[in-house]
Amino acid sequence: MHGDITMKEPWYLTPSDFLGNLSEDDRAAFFRLGDSRNYDKNAFVFRSGDPGRNVYVLCEGRAKIYKVSESGKDVILWFCFPGEVFGLAEASRGGPRDVFAQVCSDAVVHRIPRQHFSQFVESRPRVAMQVIDLLSCRLRVLGDILTNLATDDATSRIIKLLLRLCSRYGQINTGCAILGGDGAICLDIPLTHQEMADMLGTSRQTVSSVIGELKKAGALQTAQRHMHVEPTRLETLLLEPTFD
């Protein structure tokens, strides 16, 4: 469970836990619809062009949903964590996949035939509302990303990404010795500079350079493959034309 992060963020940035929001009866019935499978790190759950026969729920591990641009560059759309559902775009009408779903660690994924999923949602209005809420959140997040790509420079996009990740995947780090204060947040997600670049449409070198400047500014440090972030300092830096 993530800490009670008090940053004022839009409603659609709160962590998504589809399974956790289901009642015990709904959850048990949901799992009876399909079966679970283990995936090794870097394995694909599905690829672009595959038939959209199933809906998936991540039970353990981490997965990324991404597209490949015409130039061959990966563009990460979002990460999935335990309790989240993915593969929904083709749940209603079927058709080929438009994105890739790849696990970033060893993972357990529950697979449900889309016809069974559709019938389940149609018969349970509370579950249908959970699906609508999930899709609404993802749509709003992608809308923010598109706006940032059109209006912000690379530094601003990186800072906004870190703030968004803090809201969704951060844990309050009380008495953080790394940043020397109680306002630090540990990102509960091992994220490489290349993955950040793939989420922002920029280069790994640019991300590394900006991260270095944020460290100098006292807004971010890394330890044990995790980032420790000072959100208030990041928000202040957004208003500054240059770093000191």
C-alpha positions, 0 to 999 in steps of 0.5 A: 500500500502506498503512503498517504501522499498529500500532493494535490494531484488530479483524480486520474493520477491516483493508483489503479487497483482493479482487483482490489476494488472488486468485492470478494464475490466479484473477485472470486467469480472473476478469477473463475473466468480464466487461468493464470500463467507465469511469464519470465522477465522480458516475455511478451504477453501479446504483440502488436498485430496479435488477435485480441482474444483475451483480457489480462490482469497482472497478479504479480510483477510489472509490465509495460504497454508500448507502441513502436513508431514508424522510425522503430522507436519504442513509445511507452504508454503506461506501466501496469502493476499488480491488480491492474487490467490491460488488453481492454481496447479489443475487449468489445469488438475484437480485432488485432492488437495495436500495442505491445504488452511486455513484462519487465520482471518475472510476472503472473498474469491472469488471462480471460477470454474477451467474450467471458469478460464482456458477459461478466461486465454486462451482468455486474454494473459495479464492475462495469463502473470500475472498467469505465473509471480505469479507461477514463484515468488512462485517457486523461493521463495520455491527454496530459502527455500529449499536451506536454509533448506539444507545449513543454521542453524536455526538462519540464516534461521530465519533471512532470513525469517524475511528479506523475510517477510520485503520485501513482507509484510513490511511497512517503520516505519519512526521515529520508537520509538521502535527501535530508528531509521528511518530504521525500518520496521513494518511487516504488518502481525501478525505472531506467533512463531509457524507459523514461526517454521512451515515455517522453519522446526524447533521448536517453542522453537528455534524460540522464543530463536532466536527472544530473541537474535535478540531483545537483538542485537537491530535488532527486537522488538514487539509491538501490535502483530507486529514485528518491524525489523531493516533489516540492523542490521539483514543482519549484524548479518548474517555475524557474527558467534555468537551473542554478 
